[in-house]
Structures are given as C-alpha cells and as structure tokens.
Amino acid sequence: MCIYDNTVFTKAGTTLGRSEAMDTICFGGEDWWYHNRGHIDMQLMRRFSRLGTTIYVNSIVMQKPNLKEGKKFLEKVKRKAMSIFRGLKKSDAGFWVYSPFSLPVHHIDGLRKLNELILRMQLRLVTRKFGIGNPIIWVACPAACEIALRMRRAKLVYQRTDRFEEFPNVDAETIKRLDQKLKATADITIFVNRTLYQEERNSCRKAVYLDHGVDYEMFARANELPEVPQEMVGIPHPIVGFYGGFAQHTTDIELLKRIVELLPEKSFVFVGNPSPQCQSLKAMNNVWMLGQKPYHDIPHYGKCFDVAIMPWKQNRWIDGCNPIKLKEYLALGKPVVSTPFPELESYSDVVYKAQTPADFAECIRKALAEDCLERIAARREKIRGSTWDSKARIVAEELFGAKGDE
C-alpha cells in the first residue's frame, strides 16, 4: 500500500476498496480549530484520509492549570470549551475532527486514571460510529499514551517532533515517562530532528527520521496571484517579516526588540498571536503586529516580506525542533535570517545565520543587498521535493513495506 501523487495504490496498482482501507486515529498535538494547520500530524492526516476513515483527535490537555496567567488562562479555557462543544465534525481537509472532554490532571495519579477512563469511553463511541476495528493509531501528544496503548490497533506510530518534556507548565517527569513508554512500544517512532533522532533512536523499537514537508505549490505560486492582504498595503518596504506564534519558550522577544532598534528604517511585520511579552515590541514605531491569520492566507502575507526571520531562543526545545516555516519561507523564495539550531545546518547554503542582535541586523542588510532571481530559484529548488505528499508516501512505505508503481 502506498501513496504516489495523491493517488492510493496496492501492490497491484489498483485503488483500495473500503474493506482494505487504512483507518487512522490521530491524537494530535494541536487543536485543528484554533491552530496553524501546517503541522505535520495535520498534514499527514490530510493524505491518510484518502486511504480510509481518519479521525483527528484535538490535543488532549497536557499542561497543568496556571491561574497566574490570568486573562490568558481564561482564554485557553474558553477556547477549549468551544472546541469540545463542536463535537465530531468533518473538516475541509477530508478527515473527521473530534474534541473529547479531558482534564489537566496528568500529574495527579488517581485523577489521571479517571481521566483516561473518561477519554476511552468517548473514543469508543466514536470508533463504533464509524465501524473502526484495527486502525493505525498515531500519537503526537504524549498525554494520549495510556489511552492509545489500550486501543485495538493495526500499528502504533509515535510522532516525536519536539522535546515535549520541555514544554512550559507540564509535569516533566510524567511526560518523560510517557515518552519513553511510547518509544519502547510504538511500531515506528518518527523524528523530524536529526539531533533528537541520533540521541534517542536506540530507545525505540523502530526509529525513522522523516524531516518536515511543505505545501510547496501553495507557497511557491503565491507570487503569481494578485491577492495582497489589505493590512499589508501601505506598509513601507523593505519589510522584515515573521509569521507564527510568539511562545515564551521559542521566540526571543528581547533579541527582536534590539534588532528592531538597530534597523529603524526597516518595517517589521509579525503575523501571529502575540504573547503578553510582546507589548513593548508592539509599541515600537516600525513594528506592525497583525494577529493570527488562516493558514491558506499565510503565503499572501509572506510573499510581501523582503526578508523572513526566525529569532529563536537558544534552549533544549529549539535544539530538538525543526520549524516548518523554514521550508515555507524558502518555497516563497524569501531570504531567511535565523538564529542557529542543529536542523539549520542542512540549509547553510540558502540561509543566513546570526546569533547577536548586531549580527542579525547585518545579515538582514546583506540578505536585502544580495537578493536576486538566481538566489530565489536556489531557495525554492532546495526544498522542491519536500512535499507533504512525498512525506506521506515515506510513512506508508515504512508502515507496510510496499511500494507502488510510479
């Protein structure tokens, strides 16, 4: 069984019948209704939904409640409640989305078992509705470990795309234990970071380095379309841009503020939900913060950038990550300036690396001065073959060990 160019094949090259279909239940790492839909689990489930019934289970609560967050905490609770009340719905991506009720109690032994029981009961009703017997179980959130292990399944896949134990406000020891259990049990553990793969592959039954994909055509062709977001009209060029969330454990706000100060003649545009730490950045004269936008609109904001940036913190989370936006920026053809992280080494020929504010500002100037059609083509060519369809094909081949005829 395999996927080639959006078509589903068996060894004989015939389209799969429903009795042969590959049903999949994915315990996602994000909430489909409220997060960027470029994430690997969401993208692969789009492709797997062509093979059979696919259910994307919105992220099970992993963080401990933090009342000190105040308004932000209340917004999280409201958003989660609204997601749960949506129930089970078919998405425009081809798969079903389900938001089960769960409690933030993974760090409390007695309540954790009760929570798992409640979740299993909800999932049992959903699988019965679709007549799903032995699905592929895909786990992108360690909090789903015990539920996933108790379900009947054809295969178990663990998506180790981040150091989940480094995520803010989680019980690190509990998450480490669940992570180790998943790696020891899963038929395949998928890594997108070479460093993490090298460090942990021996603790897995089977480890696969996959690397992220990209919606290449969606981003590469954006410049051919006349659409320009109204918010971008009138912002003076050159524009230095970033899109994505401003998370406390990822984005270096202090670094950003210093870079903005060093380049007062440049316009800095940020597309994504700002964190409370962004207030002083937002107040700067040459900064535009436009908020979160739908995934399909992102290329049209990104194509307006003259330089794209990735100002990451230097920590264990970043060391173990592989930002999807890097490939999206390159598909847009944009020069990229980033703080260093291990996965960036493979792109040293098409990315500018900088660590200090002064170095970062100088690299932005250099990127603007050196940009040309030849460099734009080289950036796109670098990741042209890294489509999500190609990544789905690799996973299908790893799962079933069969290749279709091209």
Buried (B, 14 or more C-beta within 10 A) or exposed (E): BBBBEEEBBBEEEEEBEEEEBBBBBBBBBBBBBBBBBBBBBBBBBBBBBBBBBBBBBBBBBBBBBEEEEEEEEEEBEEEBEEBBEEEBEEBEBEBBBBBBBBBBBBBBEEEBEEBBEBBBEBBEEBBEEBEBEEBBBBBBBBBBBBBBBEBEBBBBBBBBBBBBBBBEBBBEEBBBBBBBBBBEBBBBBBBBBBBBBEBBBEEBEEBBEBBBBBBBEBBBEBBEEEEEBEBBEEBEEBBBBBBBEBBEBBBBBEBBBBBBEBBEEBBBBBBBBBBEBBEEBEEBEBBBBBEBBEBEBBBBBBBBBBBBBBBBBEBEBBBBBBBBBBBBBBBBBBBBBBBBBBBBEBBEEBBBBBEEBEBBBBBBBBBBEEBEEEBBEBBBEBBBEBBBBBBBBBBBBBBBEEBBEE
